Amino acid sequence: MVCWAMLTGAIPISYTGFCILYFLIGQGGFGYFITTFSCNSKNFPEADRAKILGYFLSAYGLSAMIFTFVYDMINRDLNTFFLVLWVTTVCVGVPATFLIKAVPNEEPADQEPLQVHDSFQRDEDHSGEAPVVAAKEKKKKGITGVELFKSKDFWLLFCTFFCFTGPCLMWKNIIGTVGTAFSLSDDFINGLIYGWSGFNALFRVLVGFLADYFAGKTTPYLIVRPMWLVFAGCLASIVDLLYLATGESFVWTINIFNTLIYATAFAIISTEVSVRFGVDFFGFNMGMCSLAPAISGLVFTSLSTTFTTSEIEEGDDACYGKHCFTSTFLLGGVTFAVGCVLAVLLSATKNQSKFNDDLPMSETAVNYTNFRDLDDEDGHE
């Protein structure tokens, strides 16, 4: 509303004012982001968590694509666009604030929930039987605060998130500069932006589904969730480095694979935060972890701007040609490779957390899924 008022002249326009408004918009957006995640982390078991969070994450990609389309439809009139955002926020966002909530636990207070142990415990004389189910000890609260910052898992997640999101945000922020350097048409640049949003939505759903599906498989098919970061990160690293030999013709490929690792990072890291530290303090914990993309986006975009500016030839007002982004994509490719190493370490780190979910669950949902399948075979619901 204030942005619209500034553009219509109702209140004075100022750079400081826009900075404050941008900060408030970011806080509001992240508030919805954390609220929906936190509630649905509590509403669904660990075995389904990546796909559920993937579905919600995809909405962010779709919304960016839809509102970009709206902006084009109104001939890029900022006054009208901010008015549309204002009306949409009031009509949709405000009512949603009172509707988003976790489903209450209806389990009787005197009944302890059941938990499948981290590994199948088989009696020596009854090998092959279903996993032993034991009464869960009094449910602990999750890790947060000082204990969170002392956790090696947190810093491993943070650094992995930093490496995988920084180069992606850098790419997103320099799309316009890339268009100028290669004299690309406005339609081509708009296509890249639409592609970024659309593929983000698609990949987040796809990665979430695959991560949960394969995490529920028994060996040799078991793929723990962080390994999807390794797969996507390796592809993104190779593609960024291939730019050094291809240039302009590789722009769309870079767009797709940077989107892939960006979507994978959000889907997997969000799930891992809820699994490793519990859902009771998910909002704070994910907020701390989300500082990684905020910081890395600023750092990598600033570095890219410095690299590109240094390549501007004398007499030109901008940088033109493949050489403008050689250092940028070399940096991105190497950083993705470092992220892959961290993701391998994350995959090898055994999660000891048992904080949340009142349904049978385990580190990678293996035991939960097998236990569910055994119940189904016996005819139990």
ZAVEX-917575 format. One record per residue (C-alpha): residue number from 1; x, y, z. Coordinates in Angstrom, 2 decimals. Layout:
<nodes>
{num->NUM px->X py->Y pz->Z}
...
</nodes>
This chain:
<nodes>
{num->1 px->0.00 py->0.00 pz->0.00}
{num->2 px->2.81 py->2.41 pz->0.93}
{num->3 px->4.70 py->1.56 pz->-2.30}
{num->4 px->1.57 py->2.35 pz->-4.29}
{num->5 px->1.13 py->5.61 pz->-2.36}
{num->6 px->4.73 py->6.60 pz->-3.13}
{num->7 px->4.37 py->5.93 pz->-6.83}
{num->8 px->1.10 py->7.86 pz->-7.06}
{num->9 px->2.66 py->10.82 pz->-5.27}
{num->10 px->0.46 py->10.54 pz->-2.18}
{num->11 px->3.59 py->10.46 pz->-0.02}
{num->12 px->7.16 py->11.53 pz->-0.87}
{num->13 px->9.41 py->9.04 pz->-2.64}
{num->14 px->12.72 py->8.32 pz->-0.91}
{num->15 px->15.43 py->5.71 pz->-1.22}
{num->16 px->15.40 py->5.15 pz->2.54}
{num->17 px->11.65 py->4.64 pz->2.46}
{num->18 px->11.91 py->1.98 pz->-0.23}
{num->19 px->14.68 py->0.23 pz->1.73}
{num->20 px->12.49 py->0.10 pz->4.82}
{num->21 px->9.53 py->-1.15 pz->2.80}
{num->22 px->11.65 py->-3.80 pz->1.10}
{num->23 px->12.81 py->-4.96 pz->4.53}
{num->24 px->9.22 py->-5.19 pz->5.79}
{num->25 px->8.11 py->-7.05 pz->2.67}
{num->26 px->10.94 py->-9.51 pz->3.17}
{num->27 px->10.00 py->-10.05 pz->6.80}
{num->28 px->6.36 py->-10.60 pz->5.91}
{num->29 px->7.20 py->-13.03 pz->3.13}
{num->30 px->9.59 py->-14.98 pz->5.32}
{num->31 px->6.99 py->-14.99 pz->8.09}
{num->32 px->4.50 py->-16.82 pz->5.86}
{num->33 px->7.33 py->-19.07 pz->4.66}
{num->34 px->8.27 py->-20.14 pz->8.20}
{num->35 px->4.69 py->-20.34 pz->9.48}
{num->36 px->3.49 py->-22.71 pz->6.77}
{num->37 px->6.63 py->-24.81 pz->7.07}
{num->38 px->6.51 py->-25.00 pz->10.84}
{num->39 px->2.84 py->-25.99 pz->10.96}
{num->40 px->3.11 py->-28.63 pz->8.28}
{num->41 px->6.30 py->-30.07 pz->9.75}
{num->42 px->4.17 py->-30.83 pz->12.79}
{num->43 px->1.16 py->-32.00 pz->10.77}
{num->44 px->2.96 py->-34.71 pz->8.78}
{num->45 px->5.38 py->-37.51 pz->9.72}
{num->46 px->9.04 py->-37.44 pz->8.80}
{num->47 px->8.53 py->-40.02 pz->6.06}
{num->48 px->6.45 py->-37.52 pz->4.06}
{num->49 px->8.14 py->-34.32 pz->5.11}
{num->50 px->10.33 py->-33.55 pz->2.07}
{num->51 px->7.45 py->-33.89 pz->-0.36}
{num->52 px->5.11 py->-31.80 pz->1.80}
{num->53 px->7.67 py->-29.02 pz->2.17}
{num->54 px->8.42 py->-29.35 pz->-1.54}
{num->55 px->4.76 py->-28.70 pz->-2.35}
{num->56 px->4.73 py->-25.54 pz->-0.25}
{num->57 px->8.07 py->-24.37 pz->-1.61}
{num->58 px->6.76 py->-24.78 pz->-5.15}
{num->59 px->4.10 py->-22.18 pz->-4.39}
{num->60 px->6.85 py->-19.57 pz->-4.06}
{num->61 px->8.11 py->-20.37 pz->-7.52}
{num->62 px->4.62 py->-20.33 pz->-8.99}
{num->63 px->3.75 py->-17.02 pz->-7.33}
{num->64 px->6.84 py->-15.35 pz->-8.80}
{num->65 px->5.92 py->-16.64 pz->-12.24}
{num->66 px->2.27 py->-15.60 pz->-11.93}
{num->67 px->3.02 py->-12.08 pz->-10.70}
{num->68 px->5.66 py->-11.61 pz->-13.39}
{num->69 px->2.98 py->-12.53 pz->-15.90}
{num->70 px->0.56 py->-10.05 pz->-14.27}
{num->71 px->3.23 py->-7.34 pz->-14.46}
{num->72 px->3.64 py->-7.98 pz->-18.20}
{num->73 px->-0.14 py->-8.07 pz->-18.72}
{num->74 px->-0.57 py->-4.57 pz->-17.28}
{num->75 px->2.22 py->-3.24 pz->-19.55}
{num->76 px->4.66 py->-3.00 pz->-16.63}
{num->77 px->2.74 py->-0.21 pz->-14.95}
{num->78 px->4.20 py->-0.08 pz->-11.43}
{num->79 px->1.30 py->1.92 pz->-10.00}
{num->80 px->-1.23 py->-0.69 pz->-11.04}
{num->81 px->1.07 py->-3.57 pz->-10.09}
{num->82 px->1.58 py->-2.40 pz->-6.51}
{num->83 px->-2.17 py->-1.81 pz->-6.23}
{num->84 px->-2.74 py->-5.43 pz->-7.30}
{num->85 px->-0.22 py->-6.62 pz->-4.70}
{num->86 px->-1.91 py->-4.54 pz->-2.03}
{num->87 px->-5.38 py->-5.92 pz->-2.81}
{num->88 px->-4.06 py->-9.48 pz->-3.04}
{num->89 px->-2.33 py->-9.20 pz->0.33}
{num->90 px->-5.43 py->-7.83 pz->2.04}
{num->91 px->-7.85 py->-10.33 pz->0.46}
{num->92 px->-5.68 py->-13.46 pz->0.70}
{num->93 px->-2.76 py->-12.87 pz->3.05}
{num->94 px->-4.60 py->-11.39 pz->6.00}
{num->95 px->-7.33 py->-14.11 pz->6.23}
{num->96 px->-4.67 py->-16.80 pz->5.77}
{num->97 px->-2.90 py->-15.52 pz->8.89}
{num->98 px->-5.80 py->-16.79 pz->11.00}
{num->99 px->-6.15 py->-20.11 pz->9.17}
{num->100 px->-2.57 py->-21.43 pz->9.24}
{num->101 px->-2.12 py->-23.66 pz->12.27}
{num->102 px->-0.87 py->-27.04 pz->13.37}
{num->103 px->-3.45 py->-29.79 pz->13.79}
{num->104 px->-3.86 py->-30.56 pz->17.54}
{num->105 px->-2.54 py->-33.90 pz->18.73}
{num->106 px->-5.58 py->-35.98 pz->19.64}
{num->107 px->-3.57 py->-38.80 pz->21.21}
{num->108 px->-4.77 py->-39.59 pz->24.78}
{num->109 px->-2.61 py->-37.88 pz->27.36}
{num->110 px->-1.96 py->-41.13 pz->29.28}
{num->111 px->-0.82 py->-43.07 pz->26.21}
{num->112 px->2.81 py->-42.81 pz->25.16}
{num->113 px->3.28 py->-42.68 pz->21.40}
{num->114 px->5.23 py->-45.46 pz->19.73}
{num->115 px->8.53 py->-45.14 pz->17.96}
{num->116 px->10.45 py->-47.49 pz->15.73}
{num->117 px->14.10 py->-47.60 pz->16.70}
{num->118 px->16.93 py->-46.40 pz->14.46}
{num->119 px->17.73 py->-49.94 pz->13.41}
{num->120 px->15.76 py->-53.16 pz->13.17}
{num->121 px->16.08 py->-54.93 pz->16.51}
{num->122 px->15.56 py->-58.64 pz->15.96}
{num->123 px->15.43 py->-61.33 pz->18.58}
{num->124 px->18.19 py->-63.87 pz->18.14}
{num->125 px->15.70 py->-66.71 pz->17.99}
{num->126 px->13.22 py->-64.90 pz->15.75}
{num->127 px->15.26 py->-63.44 pz->12.91}
{num->128 px->13.16 py->-62.01 pz->10.12}
{num->129 px->10.36 py->-60.77 pz->12.34}
{num->130 px->9.00 py->-57.25 pz->12.26}
{num->131 px->11.05 py->-54.56 pz->13.97}
{num->132 px->10.69 py->-54.26 pz->17.69}
{num->133 px->8.46 py->-51.39 pz->18.66}
{num->134 px->9.13 py->-49.81 pz->22.01}
{num->135 px->7.38 py->-47.17 pz->24.02}
{num->136 px->8.95 py->-43.82 pz->23.38}
{num->137 px->10.49 py->-42.01 pz->26.26}
{num->138 px->9.06 py->-38.72 pz->27.25}
{num->139 px->9.19 py->-36.56 pz->24.16}
{num->140 px->12.01 py->-34.04 pz->24.20}
{num->141 px->11.89 py->-30.55 pz->22.92}
{num->142 px->14.03 py->-29.81 pz->19.91}
{num->143 px->17.46 py->-28.24 pz->19.81}
{num->144 px->17.56 py->-24.45 pz->19.60}
{num->145 px->19.37 py->-21.38 pz->20.91}
{num->146 px->22.93 py->-21.82 pz->22.19}
{num->147 px->22.67 py->-25.59 pz->21.81}
{num->148 px->21.86 py->-25.14 pz->18.14}
{num->149 px->24.92 py->-22.98 pz->17.53}
{num->150 px->27.09 py->-25.56 pz->19.28}
{num->151 px->25.80 py->-28.29 pz->16.98}
{num->152 px->28.13 py->-29.43 pz->14.20}
{num->153 px->25.06 py->-30.41 pz->12.18}
{num->154 px->23.85 py->-26.82 pz->12.15}
{num->155 px->27.10 py->-25.43 pz->10.81}
{num->156 px->27.35 py->-28.21 pz->8.24}
{num->157 px->23.81 py->-27.42 pz->7.07}
{num->158 px->24.53 py->-23.69 pz->7.11}
{num->159 px->27.72 py->-23.97 pz->5.03}
{num->160 px->26.10 py->-26.39 pz->2.58}
{num->161 px->23.15 py->-24.01 pz->2.17}
{num->162 px->25.59 py->-21.12 pz->1.69}
{num->163 px->27.52 py->-22.88 pz->-1.09}
{num->164 px->24.47 py->-24.04 pz->-3.04}
{num->165 px->22.33 py->-20.89 pz->-2.89}
{num->166 px->24.91 py->-18.11 pz->-3.30}
{num->167 px->25.86 py->-18.80 pz->-6.94}
{num->168 px->22.18 py->-19.36 pz->-7.80}
{num->169 px->21.09 py->-16.00 pz->-6.39}
{num->170 px->24.08 py->-14.44 pz->-8.12}
{num->171 px->22.84 py->-15.85 pz->-11.42}
{num->172 px->19.30 py->-14.68 pz->-10.76}
{num->173 px->20.51 py->-11.15 pz->-10.00}
{num->174 px->22.72 py->-10.86 pz->-13.10}
{num->175 px->20.22 py->-12.15 pz->-15.67}
{num->176 px->19.62 py->-8.59 pz->-16.85}
{num->177 px->23.36 py->-7.93 pz->-17.05}
{num->178 px->23.84 py->-11.13 pz->-19.06}
{num->179 px->21.13 py->-9.93 pz->-21.44}
{num->180 px->22.97 py->-6.67 pz->-21.97}
{num->181 px->26.35 py->-8.38 pz->-22.45}
{num->182 px->25.01 py->-10.69 pz->-25.15}
{num->183 px->22.45 py->-8.22 pz->-26.62}
{num->184 px->19.59 py->-10.58 pz->-25.83}
{num->185 px->16.02 py->-9.51 pz->-26.51}
{num->186 px->13.60 py->-8.55 pz->-23.75}
{num->187 px->11.48 py->-11.59 pz->-24.60}
{num->188 px->14.50 py->-13.87 pz->-24.13}
{num->189 px->15.33 py->-12.33 pz->-20.75}
{num->190 px->11.68 py->-12.58 pz->-19.68}
{num->191 px->11.78 py->-16.23 pz->-20.71}
{num->192 px->14.75 py->-16.81 pz->-18.42}
{num->193 px->12.87 py->-15.20 pz->-15.53}
{num->194 px->9.73 py->-17.23 pz->-16.20}
{num->195 px->11.90 py->-20.33 pz->-16.50}
{num->196 px->13.58 py->-19.63 pz->-13.17}
{num->197 px->10.22 py->-19.40 pz->-11.41}
{num->198 px->8.53 py->-22.28 pz->-13.23}
{num->199 px->11.40 py->-24.73 pz->-12.88}
{num->200 px->11.76 py->-23.79 pz->-9.22}
{num->201 px->8.17 py->-24.87 pz->-8.64}
{num->202 px->8.59 py->-28.08 pz->-10.63}
{num->203 px->11.93 py->-29.15 pz->-9.16}
{num->204 px->10.91 py->-28.52 pz->-5.56}
{num->205 px->7.94 py->-30.86 pz->-5.88}
{num->206 px->9.94 py->-33.44 pz->-7.82}
{num->207 px->12.94 py->-33.45 pz->-5.48}
{num->208 px->10.71 py->-33.61 pz->-2.40}
{num->209 px->8.85 py->-36.63 pz->-3.79}
{num->210 px->12.01 py->-38.46 pz->-4.87}
{num->211 px->13.82 py->-37.71 pz->-1.62}
{num->212 px->11.02 py->-39.22 pz->0.48}
{num->213 px->10.48 py->-42.15 pz->-1.87}
{num->214 px->14.09 py->-43.33 pz->-1.92}
{num->215 px->14.66 py->-42.55 pz->1.76}
{num->216 px->11.92 py->-45.09 pz->2.45}
{num->217 px->13.59 py->-47.85 pz->0.48}
{num->218 px->15.72 py->-50.56 pz->2.04}
{num->219 px->19.27 py->-51.09 pz->0.84}
{num->220 px->20.67 py->-51.24 pz->-1.81}
{num->221 px->18.19 py->-48.60 pz->-3.03}
{num->222 px->18.46 py->-46.34 pz->0.00}
{num->223 px->19.41 py->-42.77 pz->-0.91}
{num->224 px->19.49 py->-40.46 pz->2.11}
{num->225 px->18.00 py->-37.06 pz->1.44}
{num->226 px->21.23 py->-34.97 pz->1.44}
{num->227 px->22.59 py->-37.09 pz->-1.42}
{num->228 px->20.16 py->-35.31 pz->-3.75}
{num->229 px->22.17 py->-32.17 pz->-3.05}
{num->230 px->25.26 py->-33.99 pz->-4.29}
{num->231 px->23.58 py->-35.11 pz->-7.52}
{num->232 px->22.14 py->-31.69 pz->-8.33}
{num->233 px->25.27 py->-29.84 pz->-7.17}
{num->234 px->27.57 py->-31.89 pz->-9.41}
{num->235 px->25.41 py->-31.14 pz->-12.45}
{num->236 px->25.25 py->-27.42 pz->-11.63}
{num->237 px->29.02 py->-27.29 pz->-11.10}
{num->238 px->29.73 py->-28.96 pz->-14.45}
{num->239 px->27.31 py->-26.67 pz->-16.29}
{num->240 px->28.78 py->-23.49 pz->-14.77}
{num->241 px->32.31 py->-24.57 pz->-15.69}
{num->242 px->31.21 py->-25.50 pz->-19.22}
{num->243 px->30.28 py->-21.83 pz->-19.72}
{num->244 px->34.00 py->-21.16 pz->-20.02}
{num->245 px->33.95 py->-23.09 pz->-23.30}
{num->246 px->30.48 py->-22.24 pz->-24.59}
{num->247 px->29.34 py->-18.74 pz->-23.57}
{num->248 px->26.04 py->-17.31 pz->-24.80}
{num->249 px->24.69 py->-20.58 pz->-26.20}
{num->250 px->24.72 py->-22.10 pz->-22.71}
{num->251 px->22.63 py->-19.44 pz->-20.98}
{num->252 px->19.39 py->-21.44 pz->-20.87}
{num->253 px->21.21 py->-24.56 pz->-19.66}
{num->254 px->22.80 py->-22.56 pz->-16.85}
{num->255 px->19.38 py->-21.18 pz->-15.93}
{num->256 px->17.84 py->-24.66 pz->-15.68}
{num->257 px->20.60 py->-26.30 pz->-13.65}
{num->258 px->21.08 py->-23.36 pz->-11.29}
{num->259 px->17.35 py->-23.55 pz->-10.67}
{num->260 px->17.65 py->-27.29 pz->-10.04}
{num->261 px->20.25 py->-26.98 pz->-7.28}
{num->262 px->18.51 py->-23.93 pz->-5.78}
{num->263 px->15.21 py->-25.80 pz->-5.54}
{num->264 px->16.93 py->-28.92 pz->-4.21}
{num->265 px->18.77 py->-26.94 pz->-1.55}
{num->266 px->15.60 py->-25.41 pz->-0.14}
{num->267 px->13.62 py->-28.66 pz->-0.25}
{num->268 px->16.34 py->-30.79 pz->1.38}
{num->269 px->17.84 py->-28.31 pz->3.87}
{num->270 px->14.39 py->-27.35 pz->5.19}
{num->271 px->13.56 py->-31.01 pz->5.72}
{num->272 px->16.89 py->-31.74 pz->7.39}
{num->273 px->16.48 py->-28.83 pz->9.80}
{num->274 px->13.12 py->-30.17 pz->10.96}
{num->275 px->14.42 py->-33.74 pz->11.23}
{num->276 px->17.75 py->-33.07 pz->12.94}
{num->277 px->16.63 py->-30.36 pz->15.38}
{num->278 px->12.94 py->-31.13 pz->15.83}
{num->279 px->9.83 py->-29.16 pz->14.83}
{num->280 px->9.14 py->-27.43 pz->18.15}
{num->281 px->11.60 py->-24.63 pz->17.34}
{num->282 px->11.61 py->-25.03 pz->13.58}
{num->283 px->10.79 py->-21.36 pz->12.93}
{num->284 px->13.84 py->-20.05 pz->14.76}
{num->285 px->16.15 py->-22.81 pz->13.56}
{num->286 px->15.16 py->-22.44 pz->9.92}
{num->287 px->15.40 py->-18.67 pz->10.27}
{num->288 px->19.02 py->-19.01 pz->11.44}
{num->289 px->19.81 py->-21.44 pz->8.64}
{num->290 px->18.16 py->-19.11 pz->6.10}
{num->291 px->20.73 py->-16.46 pz->6.90}
{num->292 px->23.03 py->-18.56 pz->4.70}
{num->293 px->21.31 py->-17.75 pz->1.37}
{num->294 px->20.78 py->-14.13 pz->2.45}
{num->295 px->24.48 py->-13.66 pz->3.17}
{num->296 px->25.74 py->-15.75 pz->0.26}
{num->297 px->23.45 py->-14.00 pz->-2.22}
{num->298 px->24.86 py->-10.64 pz->-1.16}
{num->299 px->28.47 py->-11.86 pz->-1.20}
{num->300 px->28.33 py->-13.63 pz->-4.55}
{num->301 px->26.34 py->-10.90 pz->-6.31}
{num->302 px->28.82 py->-8.29 pz->-5.07}
{num->303 px->31.74 py->-10.40 pz->-6.31}
{num->304 px->30.08 py->-10.90 pz->-9.69}
{num->305 px->29.48 py->-7.15 pz->-10.02}
{num->306 px->33.14 py->-6.51 pz->-9.22}
{num->307 px->34.29 py->-9.08 pz->-11.78}
{num->308 px->32.02 py->-7.74 pz->-14.51}
{num->309 px->32.89 py->-4.09 pz->-13.83}
{num->310 px->36.59 py->-4.89 pz->-14.10}
{num->311 px->36.01 py->-6.31 pz->-17.57}
{num->312 px->34.37 py->-3.17 pz->-19.01}
{num->313 px->36.50 py->-1.88 pz->-21.85}
{num->314 px->37.47 py->1.75 pz->-22.00}
{num->315 px->34.78 py->3.87 pz->-23.63}
{num->316 px->31.96 py->1.36 pz->-23.04}
{num->317 px->29.12 py->1.96 pz->-20.61}
{num->318 px->28.76 py->-1.77 pz->-19.90}
{num->319 px->30.59 py->-5.06 pz->-20.40}
{num->320 px->29.88 py->-6.96 pz->-23.62}
{num->321 px->30.82 py->-10.51 pz->-24.52}
{num->322 px->31.60 py->-13.89 pz->-23.00}
{num->323 px->34.64 py->-12.67 pz->-21.03}
{num->324 px->32.37 py->-10.56 pz->-18.77}
{num->325 px->31.28 py->-13.63 pz->-16.79}
{num->326 px->34.26 py->-15.97 pz->-16.97}
{num->327 px->35.29 py->-15.31 pz->-13.36}
{num->328 px->31.66 py->-15.33 pz->-12.23}
{num->329 px->30.90 py->-18.83 pz->-13.50}
{num->330 px->34.29 py->-20.17 pz->-12.50}
{num->331 px->33.50 py->-19.01 pz->-8.97}
{num->332 px->30.03 py->-20.59 pz->-9.17}
{num->333 px->31.31 py->-23.93 pz->-10.46}
{num->334 px->33.99 py->-24.22 pz->-7.78}
{num->335 px->31.57 py->-23.22 pz->-5.01}
{num->336 px->29.05 py->-25.84 pz->-6.13}
{num->337 px->31.85 py->-28.43 pz->-6.01}
{num->338 px->32.68 py->-27.42 pz->-2.43}
{num->339 px->28.97 py->-27.69 pz->-1.60}
{num->340 px->28.94 py->-31.25 pz->-2.96}
{num->341 px->31.77 py->-32.22 pz->-0.59}
{num->342 px->29.85 py->-30.73 pz->2.35}
{num->343 px->26.66 py->-32.53 pz->1.25}
{num->344 px->28.55 py->-35.85 pz->1.23}
{num->345 px->29.67 py->-35.15 pz->4.81}
{num->346 px->26.07 py->-34.25 pz->5.69}
{num->347 px->24.89 py->-37.56 pz->4.20}
{num->348 px->27.43 py->-39.45 pz->6.28}
{num->349 px->26.46 py->-37.70 pz->9.51}
{num->350 px->24.16 py->-39.88 pz->11.55}
{num->351 px->21.18 py->-38.00 pz->12.88}
{num->352 px->20.73 py->-38.71 pz->16.60}
{num->353 px->17.71 py->-36.44 pz->17.03}
{num->354 px->14.43 py->-37.85 pz->18.33}
{num->355 px->12.37 py->-34.83 pz->19.19}
{num->356 px->9.16 py->-34.55 pz->17.24}
{num->357 px->6.48 py->-36.44 pz->15.36}
{num->358 px->4.03 py->-38.56 pz->17.29}
{num->359 px->4.04 py->-41.11 pz->14.48}
{num->360 px->6.66 py->-43.85 pz->13.99}
{num->361 px->9.69 py->-42.21 pz->12.47}
{num->362 px->13.43 py->-42.51 pz->12.05}
{num->363 px->16.42 py->-40.69 pz->10.67}
{num->364 px->15.68 py->-41.38 pz->7.01}
{num->365 px->12.14 py->-42.74 pz->7.37}
{num->366 px->13.41 py->-46.22 pz->6.52}
{num->367 px->12.02 py->-47.86 pz->9.63}
{num->368 px->8.79 py->-45.88 pz->9.49}
{num->369 px->8.12 py->-46.92 pz->5.92}
{num->370 px->8.96 py->-50.57 pz->6.51}
{num->371 px->6.85 py->-50.65 pz->9.65}
{num->372 px->3.94 py->-49.12 pz->7.72}
{num->373 px->4.34 py->-51.66 pz->4.94}
{num->374 px->4.38 py->-54.55 pz->7.42}
{num->375 px->1.18 py->-53.26 pz->9.00}
{num->376 px->-0.46 py->-53.08 pz->5.57}
{num->377 px->0.53 py->-56.66 pz->4.82}
{num->378 px->-1.11 py->-57.80 pz->8.07}
{num->379 px->-4.29 py->-55.97 pz->7.14}
{num->380 px->-3.91 py->-53.20 pz->9.70}
{num->381 px->-4.65 py->-49.59 pz->8.94}
</nodes>
